[in-house]
Amino acid sequence: MAFDRATGPAGGLVVGFDLDMTLIDSRPGIAAVWDAVAAKTGVPIDSELVVSRLGPPLADEAAQWFPEHEVPGIVAMYREFYPDLAVQPSENLPGVVDALAAVHQAGGRVLVITAKNEPHAQLHLDHLGLEVDELVGGAWAEEKGEVLRERGASIYVGDHLGDVRAAKVADAVSVAVTTGPYAAEELSAAGADVVLDDLTEFPAWLAGHLGG
């Protein structure tokens, strides 16, 4: 299949986006869930620290606070609390609606890939009314790259160093935003092709990228 790094296979544009801290600010709700886990278990958890490093899988974060044999149960408890505590407080990050619209206006498809489990990610998309064409949950870093490659995505937008790695696996353009835990210099040093302050800058960048 012919592949153009600007538009993807056979000229069909597919743009991937991360979810947490790329499209949405989920920190208040996630902090509330971890606070509930702490209250239930009696284990002190610094929820502000947790939400300062969103990106990796839930089990990885649980392992920072609980012994390995308890992690599956903590993951299950977290997911039980999540719908009632985490969805309502989430908000769109700046420029999100226009960024997704820019992809659609260019005739492309929006693919969201996140380490969050798919049902909870869908709750966020529905709550905020975000229009996406496909959602894939439970993927992180290089795993995201495999999804991008399978879907023929030519661009991946994310806030984490793991998102930069994902784009590289798929030979996609890595567009990084500084709305997450990393500064522009760190994202560039990790190999991001483009670094934007936030998604308000994305429509103009996309237009130039496709035009160029």
Biotite code that builds the C-alpha atoms (Angstrom):
import biotite.structure as struc

atoms = struc.array([
    struc.Atom([0.000, 0.000, 0.000], chain_id="A", res_id=1, res_name="MET", atom_name="CA", element="C"),
    struc.Atom([1.374, 3.400, -0.930], chain_id="A", res_id=2, res_name="ALA", atom_name="CA", element="C"),
    struc.Atom([2.141, 5.557, 2.101], chain_id="A", res_id=3, res_name="PHE", atom_name="CA", element="C"),
    struc.Atom([2.577, 9.305, 2.241], chain_id="A", res_id=4, res_name="ASP", atom_name="CA", element="C"),
    struc.Atom([3.846, 10.615, 5.596], chain_id="A", res_id=5, res_name="ARG", atom_name="CA", element="C"),
    struc.Atom([1.629, 13.673, 5.232], chain_id="A", res_id=6, res_name="ALA", atom_name="CA", element="C"),
    struc.Atom([-1.674, 11.991, 4.497], chain_id="A", res_id=7, res_name="THR", atom_name="CA", element="C"),
    struc.Atom([-1.249, 8.265, 5.183], chain_id="A", res_id=8, res_name="GLY", atom_name="CA", element="C"),
    struc.Atom([-2.104, 5.209, 3.050], chain_id="A", res_id=9, res_name="PRO", atom_name="CA", element="C"),
    struc.Atom([-3.381, 5.989, -0.429], chain_id="A", res_id=10, res_name="ALA", atom_name="CA", element="C"),
    struc.Atom([-3.927, 9.616, 0.540], chain_id="A", res_id=11, res_name="GLY", atom_name="CA", element="C"),
    struc.Atom([-6.428, 8.872, 3.335], chain_id="A", res_id=12, res_name="GLY", atom_name="CA", element="C"),
    struc.Atom([-5.727, 11.152, 6.275], chain_id="A", res_id=13, res_name="LEU", atom_name="CA", element="C"),
    struc.Atom([-5.914, 9.549, 9.722], chain_id="A", res_id=14, res_name="VAL", atom_name="CA", element="C"),
    struc.Atom([-4.833, 11.602, 12.724], chain_id="A", res_id=15, res_name="VAL", atom_name="CA", element="C"),
    struc.Atom([-4.356, 9.981, 16.105], chain_id="A", res_id=16, res_name="GLY", atom_name="CA", element="C"),
    struc.Atom([-4.790, 11.800, 19.406], chain_id="A", res_id=17, res_name="PHE", atom_name="CA", element="C"),
    struc.Atom([-4.000, 10.837, 22.967], chain_id="A", res_id=18, res_name="ASP", atom_name="CA", element="C"),
    struc.Atom([-6.797, 11.532, 25.477], chain_id="A", res_id=19, res_name="LEU", atom_name="CA", element="C"),
    struc.Atom([-5.677, 12.616, 28.969], chain_id="A", res_id=20, res_name="ASP", atom_name="CA", element="C"),
    struc.Atom([-3.915, 15.996, 28.969], chain_id="A", res_id=21, res_name="MET", atom_name="CA", element="C"),
    struc.Atom([-3.979, 16.120, 25.162], chain_id="A", res_id=22, res_name="THR", atom_name="CA", element="C"),
    struc.Atom([-7.718, 16.380, 24.501], chain_id="A", res_id=23, res_name="LEU", atom_name="CA", element="C"),
    struc.Atom([-9.103, 16.583, 28.038], chain_id="A", res_id=24, res_name="ILE", atom_name="CA", element="C"),
    struc.Atom([-8.045, 17.737, 31.492], chain_id="A", res_id=25, res_name="ASP", atom_name="CA", element="C"),
    struc.Atom([-9.055, 14.756, 33.592], chain_id="A", res_id=26, res_name="SER", atom_name="CA", element="C"),
    struc.Atom([-6.888, 15.598, 36.596], chain_id="A", res_id=27, res_name="ARG", atom_name="CA", element="C"),
    struc.Atom([-9.608, 16.699, 39.076], chain_id="A", res_id=28, res_name="PRO", atom_name="CA", element="C"),
    struc.Atom([-11.662, 13.562, 38.539], chain_id="A", res_id=29, res_name="GLY", atom_name="CA", element="C"),
    struc.Atom([-8.717, 11.184, 38.599], chain_id="A", res_id=30, res_name="ILE", atom_name="CA", element="C"),
    struc.Atom([-7.486, 12.795, 41.814], chain_id="A", res_id=31, res_name="ALA", atom_name="CA", element="C"),
    struc.Atom([-10.952, 12.279, 43.311], chain_id="A", res_id=32, res_name="ALA", atom_name="CA", element="C"),
    struc.Atom([-10.868, 8.589, 42.389], chain_id="A", res_id=33, res_name="VAL", atom_name="CA", element="C"),
    struc.Atom([-7.463, 8.065, 43.977], chain_id="A", res_id=34, res_name="TRP", atom_name="CA", element="C"),
    struc.Atom([-8.633, 9.926, 47.075], chain_id="A", res_id=35, res_name="ASP", atom_name="CA", element="C"),
    struc.Atom([-11.567, 7.510, 47.264], chain_id="A", res_id=36, res_name="ALA", atom_name="CA", element="C"),
    struc.Atom([-9.208, 4.531, 46.895], chain_id="A", res_id=37, res_name="VAL", atom_name="CA", element="C"),
    struc.Atom([-7.052, 5.944, 49.698], chain_id="A", res_id=38, res_name="ALA", atom_name="CA", element="C"),
    struc.Atom([-10.088, 6.379, 51.948], chain_id="A", res_id=39, res_name="ALA", atom_name="CA", element="C"),
    struc.Atom([-11.307, 2.858, 51.208], chain_id="A", res_id=40, res_name="LYS", atom_name="CA", element="C"),
    struc.Atom([-7.958, 1.137, 51.753], chain_id="A", res_id=41, res_name="THR", atom_name="CA", element="C"),
    struc.Atom([-6.440, 3.367, 54.429], chain_id="A", res_id=42, res_name="GLY", atom_name="CA", element="C"),
    struc.Atom([-3.286, 3.728, 52.312], chain_id="A", res_id=43, res_name="VAL", atom_name="CA", element="C"),
    struc.Atom([-2.068, 7.336, 51.929], chain_id="A", res_id=44, res_name="PRO", atom_name="CA", element="C"),
    struc.Atom([-1.938, 8.302, 48.227], chain_id="A", res_id=45, res_name="ILE", atom_name="CA", element="C"),
    struc.Atom([-0.661, 11.649, 46.985], chain_id="A", res_id=46, res_name="ASP", atom_name="CA", element="C"),
    struc.Atom([-3.318, 12.234, 44.348], chain_id="A", res_id=47, res_name="SER", atom_name="CA", element="C"),
    struc.Atom([-1.727, 15.510, 43.254], chain_id="A", res_id=48, res_name="GLU", atom_name="CA", element="C"),
    struc.Atom([1.487, 13.646, 42.497], chain_id="A", res_id=49, res_name="LEU", atom_name="CA", element="C"),
    struc.Atom([-0.491, 11.003, 40.623], chain_id="A", res_id=50, res_name="VAL", atom_name="CA", element="C"),
    struc.Atom([-2.174, 13.498, 38.321], chain_id="A", res_id=51, res_name="VAL", atom_name="CA", element="C"),
    struc.Atom([1.106, 15.283, 37.638], chain_id="A", res_id=52, res_name="SER", atom_name="CA", element="C"),
    struc.Atom([2.314, 12.227, 35.717], chain_id="A", res_id=53, res_name="ARG", atom_name="CA", element="C"),
    struc.Atom([-0.711, 10.921, 33.824], chain_id="A", res_id=54, res_name="LEU", atom_name="CA", element="C"),
    struc.Atom([-0.038, 8.763, 30.796], chain_id="A", res_id=55, res_name="GLY", atom_name="CA", element="C"),
    struc.Atom([1.184, 5.281, 31.737], chain_id="A", res_id=56, res_name="PRO", atom_name="CA", element="C"),
    struc.Atom([-1.240, 2.425, 32.428], chain_id="A", res_id=57, res_name="PRO", atom_name="CA", element="C"),
    struc.Atom([-3.335, 2.422, 35.595], chain_id="A", res_id=58, res_name="LEU", atom_name="CA", element="C"),
    struc.Atom([-1.629, -0.693, 36.952], chain_id="A", res_id=59, res_name="ALA", atom_name="CA", element="C"),
    struc.Atom([1.741, 1.066, 36.791], chain_id="A", res_id=60, res_name="ASP", atom_name="CA", element="C"),
    struc.Atom([0.452, 3.877, 39.012], chain_id="A", res_id=61, res_name="GLU", atom_name="CA", element="C"),
    struc.Atom([-1.245, 1.465, 41.415], chain_id="A", res_id=62, res_name="ALA", atom_name="CA", element="C"),
    struc.Atom([2.080, -0.334, 41.824], chain_id="A", res_id=63, res_name="ALA", atom_name="CA", element="C"),
    struc.Atom([3.600, 2.887, 43.169], chain_id="A", res_id=64, res_name="GLN", atom_name="CA", element="C"),
    struc.Atom([1.328, 2.675, 46.229], chain_id="A", res_id=65, res_name="TRP", atom_name="CA", element="C"),
    struc.Atom([0.451, -0.990, 46.706], chain_id="A", res_id=66, res_name="PHE", atom_name="CA", element="C"),
    struc.Atom([2.357, -4.311, 46.691], chain_id="A", res_id=67, res_name="PRO", atom_name="CA", element="C"),
    struc.Atom([2.233, -6.228, 43.439], chain_id="A", res_id=68, res_name="GLU", atom_name="CA", element="C"),
    struc.Atom([-0.230, -8.854, 44.631], chain_id="A", res_id=69, res_name="HIS", atom_name="CA", element="C"),
    struc.Atom([-2.760, -6.135, 45.529], chain_id="A", res_id=70, res_name="GLU", atom_name="CA", element="C"),
    struc.Atom([-2.566, -4.236, 42.233], chain_id="A", res_id=71, res_name="VAL", atom_name="CA", element="C"),
    struc.Atom([-5.315, -6.146, 40.350], chain_id="A", res_id=72, res_name="PRO", atom_name="CA", element="C"),
    struc.Atom([-7.771, -5.524, 43.186], chain_id="A", res_id=73, res_name="GLY", atom_name="CA", element="C"),
    struc.Atom([-6.838, -1.849, 43.366], chain_id="A", res_id=74, res_name="ILE", atom_name="CA", element="C"),
    struc.Atom([-7.317, -1.504, 39.606], chain_id="A", res_id=75, res_name="VAL", atom_name="CA", element="C"),
    struc.Atom([-10.775, -3.058, 39.953], chain_id="A", res_id=76, res_name="ALA", atom_name="CA", element="C"),
    struc.Atom([-11.638, -0.719, 42.849], chain_id="A", res_id=77, res_name="MET", atom_name="CA", element="C"),
    struc.Atom([-10.440, 2.324, 40.905], chain_id="A", res_id=78, res_name="TYR", atom_name="CA", element="C"),
    struc.Atom([-12.544, 1.374, 37.914], chain_id="A", res_id=79, res_name="ARG", atom_name="CA", element="C"),
    struc.Atom([-15.586, 0.878, 40.112], chain_id="A", res_id=80, res_name="GLU", atom_name="CA", element="C"),
    struc.Atom([-15.267, 4.418, 41.474], chain_id="A", res_id=81, res_name="PHE", atom_name="CA", element="C"),
    struc.Atom([-14.338, 6.004, 38.141], chain_id="A", res_id=82, res_name="TYR", atom_name="CA", element="C"),
    struc.Atom([-17.679, 6.627, 36.386], chain_id="A", res_id=83, res_name="PRO", atom_name="CA", element="C"),
    struc.Atom([-19.255, 8.413, 39.359], chain_id="A", res_id=84, res_name="ASP", atom_name="CA", element="C"),
    struc.Atom([-16.217, 10.481, 40.342], chain_id="A", res_id=85, res_name="LEU", atom_name="CA", element="C"),
    struc.Atom([-14.004, 11.112, 37.329], chain_id="A", res_id=86, res_name="ALA", atom_name="CA", element="C"),
    struc.Atom([-16.171, 11.910, 34.326], chain_id="A", res_id=87, res_name="VAL", atom_name="CA", element="C"),
    struc.Atom([-18.202, 14.945, 35.372], chain_id="A", res_id=88, res_name="GLN", atom_name="CA", element="C"),
    struc.Atom([-15.217, 17.088, 36.483], chain_id="A", res_id=89, res_name="PRO", atom_name="CA", element="C"),
    struc.Atom([-13.302, 16.583, 33.217], chain_id="A", res_id=90, res_name="SER", atom_name="CA", element="C"),
    struc.Atom([-13.033, 19.459, 30.771], chain_id="A", res_id=91, res_name="GLU", atom_name="CA", element="C"),
    struc.Atom([-11.861, 19.983, 27.220], chain_id="A", res_id=92, res_name="ASN", atom_name="CA", element="C"),
    struc.Atom([-8.397, 21.443, 26.921], chain_id="A", res_id=93, res_name="LEU", atom_name="CA", element="C"),
    struc.Atom([-8.030, 24.638, 24.853], chain_id="A", res_id=94, res_name="PRO", atom_name="CA", element="C"),
    struc.Atom([-8.568, 24.229, 21.119], chain_id="A", res_id=95, res_name="GLY", atom_name="CA", element="C"),
    struc.Atom([-9.786, 20.641, 21.196], chain_id="A", res_id=96, res_name="VAL", atom_name="CA", element="C"),
    struc.Atom([-13.070, 21.076, 19.324], chain_id="A", res_id=97, res_name="VAL", atom_name="CA", element="C"),
    struc.Atom([-11.442, 23.109, 16.547], chain_id="A", res_id=98, res_name="ASP", atom_name="CA", element="C"),
    struc.Atom([-8.526, 20.668, 16.289], chain_id="A", res_id=99, res_name="ALA", atom_name="CA", element="C"),
    struc.Atom([-10.825, 17.698, 15.720], chain_id="A", res_id=100, res_name="LEU", atom_name="CA", element="C"),
    struc.Atom([-12.931, 19.740, 13.318], chain_id="A", res_id=101, res_name="ALA", atom_name="CA", element="C"),
    struc.Atom([-9.807, 20.643, 11.336], chain_id="A", res_id=102, res_name="ALA", atom_name="CA", element="C"),
    struc.Atom([-9.099, 16.962, 10.703], chain_id="A", res_id=103, res_name="VAL", atom_name="CA", element="C"),
    struc.Atom([-12.666, 16.346, 9.558], chain_id="A", res_id=104, res_name="HIS", atom_name="CA", element="C"),
    struc.Atom([-12.667, 19.446, 7.375], chain_id="A", res_id=105, res_name="GLN", atom_name="CA", element="C"),
    struc.Atom([-9.549, 18.089, 5.671], chain_id="A", res_id=106, res_name="ALA", atom_name="CA", element="C"),
    struc.Atom([-11.464, 14.887, 4.890], chain_id="A", res_id=107, res_name="GLY", atom_name="CA", element="C"),
    struc.Atom([-9.650, 12.921, 7.561], chain_id="A", res_id=108, res_name="GLY", atom_name="CA", element="C"),
    struc.Atom([-10.535, 10.562, 10.374], chain_id="A", res_id=109, res_name="ARG", atom_name="CA", element="C"),
    struc.Atom([-9.924, 11.187, 14.084], chain_id="A", res_id=110, res_name="VAL", atom_name="CA", element="C"),
    struc.Atom([-8.516, 8.212, 15.992], chain_id="A", res_id=111, res_name="LEU", atom_name="CA", element="C"),
    struc.Atom([-8.182, 8.450, 19.779], chain_id="A", res_id=112, res_name="VAL", atom_name="CA", element="C"),
    struc.Atom([-5.726, 6.014, 21.382], chain_id="A", res_id=113, res_name="ILE", atom_name="CA", element="C"),
    struc.Atom([-5.351, 5.967, 25.142], chain_id="A", res_id=114, res_name="THR", atom_name="CA", element="C"),
    struc.Atom([-3.997, 3.823, 27.956], chain_id="A", res_id=115, res_name="ALA", atom_name="CA", element="C"),
    struc.Atom([-7.324, 4.363, 29.725], chain_id="A", res_id=116, res_name="LYS", atom_name="CA", element="C"),
    struc.Atom([-9.765, 1.489, 29.451], chain_id="A", res_id=117, res_name="ASN", atom_name="CA", element="C"),
    struc.Atom([-12.110, 1.987, 26.528], chain_id="A", res_id=118, res_name="GLU", atom_name="CA", element="C"),
    struc.Atom([-15.469, 2.217, 28.364], chain_id="A", res_id=119, res_name="PRO", atom_name="CA", element="C"),
    struc.Atom([-14.204, 5.003, 30.633], chain_id="A", res_id=120, res_name="HIS", atom_name="CA", element="C"),
    struc.Atom([-12.588, 6.834, 27.737], chain_id="A", res_id=121, res_name="ALA", atom_name="CA", element="C"),
    struc.Atom([-15.909, 6.666, 25.874], chain_id="A", res_id=122, res_name="GLN", atom_name="CA", element="C"),
    struc.Atom([-17.677, 8.180, 28.895], chain_id="A", res_id=123, res_name="LEU", atom_name="CA", element="C"),
    struc.Atom([-15.364, 11.192, 28.661], chain_id="A", res_id=124, res_name="HIS", atom_name="CA", element="C"),
    struc.Atom([-15.903, 11.614, 24.926], chain_id="A", res_id=125, res_name="LEU", atom_name="CA", element="C"),
    struc.Atom([-19.667, 11.397, 25.346], chain_id="A", res_id=126, res_name="ASP", atom_name="CA", element="C"),
    struc.Atom([-19.720, 13.760, 28.332], chain_id="A", res_id=127, res_name="HIS", atom_name="CA", element="C"),
    struc.Atom([-17.743, 16.405, 26.456], chain_id="A", res_id=128, res_name="LEU", atom_name="CA", element="C"),
    struc.Atom([-19.386, 15.842, 23.083], chain_id="A", res_id=129, res_name="GLY", atom_name="CA", element="C"),
    struc.Atom([-16.120, 15.204, 21.256], chain_id="A", res_id=130, res_name="LEU", atom_name="CA", element="C"),
    struc.Atom([-16.584, 13.917, 17.714], chain_id="A", res_id=131, res_name="GLU", atom_name="CA", element="C"),
    struc.Atom([-14.145, 11.124, 16.944], chain_id="A", res_id=132, res_name="VAL", atom_name="CA", element="C"),
    struc.Atom([-14.263, 8.343, 14.389], chain_id="A", res_id=133, res_name="ASP", atom_name="CA", element="C"),
    struc.Atom([-12.614, 5.580, 16.389], chain_id="A", res_id=134, res_name="GLU", atom_name="CA", element="C"),
    struc.Atom([-11.491, 4.990, 19.959], chain_id="A", res_id=135, res_name="LEU", atom_name="CA", element="C"),
    struc.Atom([-8.908, 2.420, 21.045], chain_id="A", res_id=136, res_name="VAL", atom_name="CA", element="C"),
    struc.Atom([-8.263, 1.976, 24.758], chain_id="A", res_id=137, res_name="GLY", atom_name="CA", element="C"),
    struc.Atom([-5.764, 0.022, 26.797], chain_id="A", res_id=138, res_name="GLY", atom_name="CA", element="C"),
    struc.Atom([-2.718, 0.916, 24.676], chain_id="A", res_id=139, res_name="ALA", atom_name="CA", element="C"),
    struc.Atom([0.447, 2.641, 25.858], chain_id="A", res_id=140, res_name="TRP", atom_name="CA", element="C"),
    struc.Atom([3.594, 3.964, 24.157], chain_id="A", res_id=141, res_name="ALA", atom_name="CA", element="C"),
    struc.Atom([4.834, 1.457, 21.570], chain_id="A", res_id=142, res_name="GLU", atom_name="CA", element="C"),
    struc.Atom([1.488, -0.372, 21.723], chain_id="A", res_id=143, res_name="GLU", atom_name="CA", element="C"),
    struc.Atom([-0.131, 2.852, 20.528], chain_id="A", res_id=144, res_name="LYS", atom_name="CA", element="C"),
    struc.Atom([2.355, 2.863, 17.685], chain_id="A", res_id=145, res_name="GLY", atom_name="CA", element="C"),
    struc.Atom([1.132, -0.539, 16.528], chain_id="A", res_id=146, res_name="GLU", atom_name="CA", element="C"),
    struc.Atom([-2.460, 0.737, 16.514], chain_id="A", res_id=147, res_name="VAL", atom_name="CA", element="C"),
    struc.Atom([-1.402, 3.802, 14.552], chain_id="A", res_id=148, res_name="LEU", atom_name="CA", element="C"),
    struc.Atom([0.368, 1.617, 12.005], chain_id="A", res_id=149, res_name="ARG", atom_name="CA", element="C"),
    struc.Atom([-2.611, -0.742, 11.673], chain_id="A", res_id=150, res_name="GLU", atom_name="CA", element="C"),
    struc.Atom([-4.974, 2.190, 11.076], chain_id="A", res_id=151, res_name="ARG", atom_name="CA", element="C"),
    struc.Atom([-2.640, 3.939, 8.652], chain_id="A", res_id=152, res_name="GLY", atom_name="CA", element="C"),
    struc.Atom([-2.318, 7.075, 10.788], chain_id="A", res_id=153, res_name="ALA", atom_name="CA", element="C"),
    struc.Atom([0.244, 9.574, 9.565], chain_id="A", res_id=154, res_name="SER", atom_name="CA", element="C"),
    struc.Atom([0.118, 11.939, 12.590], chain_id="A", res_id=155, res_name="ILE", atom_name="CA", element="C"),
    struc.Atom([-0.067, 11.273, 16.317], chain_id="A", res_id=156, res_name="TYR", atom_name="CA", element="C"),
    struc.Atom([-0.732, 14.082, 18.771], chain_id="A", res_id=157, res_name="VAL", atom_name="CA", element="C"),
    struc.Atom([0.111, 13.629, 22.441], chain_id="A", res_id=158, res_name="GLY", atom_name="CA", element="C"),
    struc.Atom([1.550, 15.220, 25.548], chain_id="A", res_id=159, res_name="ASP", atom_name="CA", element="C"),
    struc.Atom([3.773, 12.411, 26.854], chain_id="A", res_id=160, res_name="HIS", atom_name="CA", element="C"),
    struc.Atom([7.173, 11.034, 25.886], chain_id="A", res_id=161, res_name="LEU", atom_name="CA", element="C"),
    struc.Atom([5.371, 7.723, 25.397], chain_id="A", res_id=162, res_name="GLY", atom_name="CA", element="C"),
    struc.Atom([3.275, 9.386, 22.704], chain_id="A", res_id=163, res_name="ASP", atom_name="CA", element="C"),
    struc.Atom([6.419, 10.482, 20.894], chain_id="A", res_id=164, res_name="VAL", atom_name="CA", element="C"),
    struc.Atom([7.640, 6.892, 20.960], chain_id="A", res_id=165, res_name="ARG", atom_name="CA", element="C"),
    struc.Atom([4.280, 5.728, 19.633], chain_id="A", res_id=166, res_name="ALA", atom_name="CA", element="C"),
    struc.Atom([4.527, 8.019, 16.624], chain_id="A", res_id=167, res_name="ALA", atom_name="CA", element="C"),
    struc.Atom([8.052, 6.818, 15.879], chain_id="A", res_id=168, res_name="LYS", atom_name="CA", element="C"),
    struc.Atom([6.957, 3.161, 15.877], chain_id="A", res_id=169, res_name="VAL", atom_name="CA", element="C"),
    struc.Atom([4.348, 4.011, 13.250], chain_id="A", res_id=170, res_name="ALA", atom_name="CA", element="C"),
    struc.Atom([6.624, 6.323, 11.222], chain_id="A", res_id=171, res_name="ASP", atom_name="CA", element="C"),
    struc.Atom([4.021, 9.020, 11.867], chain_id="A", res_id=172, res_name="ALA", atom_name="CA", element="C"),
    struc.Atom([4.642, 12.696, 12.466], chain_id="A", res_id=173, res_name="VAL", atom_name="CA", element="C"),
    struc.Atom([4.922, 13.260, 16.206], chain_id="A", res_id=174, res_name="SER", atom_name="CA", element="C"),
    struc.Atom([3.029, 16.378, 17.237], chain_id="A", res_id=175, res_name="VAL", atom_name="CA", element="C"),
    struc.Atom([3.538, 17.100, 20.923], chain_id="A", res_id=176, res_name="ALA", atom_name="CA", element="C"),
    struc.Atom([1.627, 19.536, 23.116], chain_id="A", res_id=177, res_name="VAL", atom_name="CA", element="C"),
    struc.Atom([2.908, 21.022, 26.361], chain_id="A", res_id=178, res_name="THR", atom_name="CA", element="C"),
    struc.Atom([-0.416, 20.633, 28.206], chain_id="A", res_id=179, res_name="THR", atom_name="CA", element="C"),
    struc.Atom([0.901, 17.528, 29.975], chain_id="A", res_id=180, res_name="GLY", atom_name="CA", element="C"),
    struc.Atom([3.880, 16.856, 32.238], chain_id="A", res_id=181, res_name="PRO", atom_name="CA", element="C"),
    struc.Atom([6.690, 17.727, 29.825], chain_id="A", res_id=182, res_name="TYR", atom_name="CA", element="C"),
    struc.Atom([8.198, 21.000, 28.681], chain_id="A", res_id=183, res_name="ALA", atom_name="CA", element="C"),
    struc.Atom([8.775, 21.775, 25.018], chain_id="A", res_id=184, res_name="ALA", atom_name="CA", element="C"),
    struc.Atom([12.503, 21.143, 25.330], chain_id="A", res_id=185, res_name="GLU", atom_name="CA", element="C"),
    struc.Atom([11.945, 17.657, 26.767], chain_id="A", res_id=186, res_name="GLU", atom_name="CA", element="C"),
    struc.Atom([9.482, 16.739, 24.037], chain_id="A", res_id=187, res_name="LEU", atom_name="CA", element="C"),
    struc.Atom([11.815, 17.964, 21.318], chain_id="A", res_id=188, res_name="SER", atom_name="CA", element="C"),
    struc.Atom([14.766, 16.118, 22.839], chain_id="A", res_id=189, res_name="ALA", atom_name="CA", element="C"),
    struc.Atom([12.688, 12.926, 22.835], chain_id="A", res_id=190, res_name="ALA", atom_name="CA", element="C"),
    struc.Atom([12.173, 13.261, 19.080], chain_id="A", res_id=191, res_name="GLY", atom_name="CA", element="C"),
    struc.Atom([8.897, 15.128, 18.636], chain_id="A", res_id=192, res_name="ALA", atom_name="CA", element="C"),
    struc.Atom([8.744, 16.539, 15.106], chain_id="A", res_id=193, res_name="ASP", atom_name="CA", element="C"),
    struc.Atom([6.537, 19.453, 16.147], chain_id="A", res_id=194, res_name="VAL", atom_name="CA", element="C"),
    struc.Atom([5.849, 20.961, 19.578], chain_id="A", res_id=195, res_name="VAL", atom_name="CA", element="C"),
    struc.Atom([2.777, 23.139, 20.119], chain_id="A", res_id=196, res_name="LEU", atom_name="CA", element="C"),
    struc.Atom([1.781, 25.040, 23.234], chain_id="A", res_id=197, res_name="ASP", atom_name="CA", element="C"),
    struc.Atom([-1.700, 23.531, 22.996], chain_id="A", res_id=198, res_name="ASP", atom_name="CA", element="C"),
    struc.Atom([-4.256, 22.445, 20.419], chain_id="A", res_id=199, res_name="LEU", atom_name="CA", element="C"),
    struc.Atom([-5.297, 26.004, 19.577], chain_id="A", res_id=200, res_name="THR", atom_name="CA", element="C"),
    struc.Atom([-2.225, 25.955, 17.317], chain_id="A", res_id=201, res_name="GLU", atom_name="CA", element="C"),
    struc.Atom([-3.092, 22.650, 15.652], chain_id="A", res_id=202, res_name="PHE", atom_name="CA", element="C"),
    struc.Atom([-5.507, 23.715, 12.858], chain_id="A", res_id=203, res_name="PRO", atom_name="CA", element="C"),
    struc.Atom([-2.994, 26.166, 11.393], chain_id="A", res_id=204, res_name="ALA", atom_name="CA", element="C"),
    struc.Atom([-0.194, 23.630, 11.711], chain_id="A", res_id=205, res_name="TRP", atom_name="CA", element="C"),
    struc.Atom([-2.279, 20.920, 10.016], chain_id="A", res_id=206, res_name="LEU", atom_name="CA", element="C"),
    struc.Atom([-3.213, 23.218, 7.144], chain_id="A", res_id=207, res_name="ALA", atom_name="CA", element="C"),
    struc.Atom([0.452, 24.040, 6.560], chain_id="A", res_id=208, res_name="GLY", atom_name="CA", element="C"),
    struc.Atom([1.515, 20.416, 6.889], chain_id="A", res_id=209, res_name="HIS", atom_name="CA", element="C"),
    struc.Atom([-1.024, 19.189, 4.366], chain_id="A", res_id=210, res_name="LEU", atom_name="CA", element="C"),
    struc.Atom([-0.386, 22.106, 2.065], chain_id="A", res_id=211, res_name="GLY", atom_name="CA", element="C"),
    struc.Atom([3.331, 21.569, 2.193], chain_id="A", res_id=212, res_name="GLY", atom_name="CA", element="C"),
])
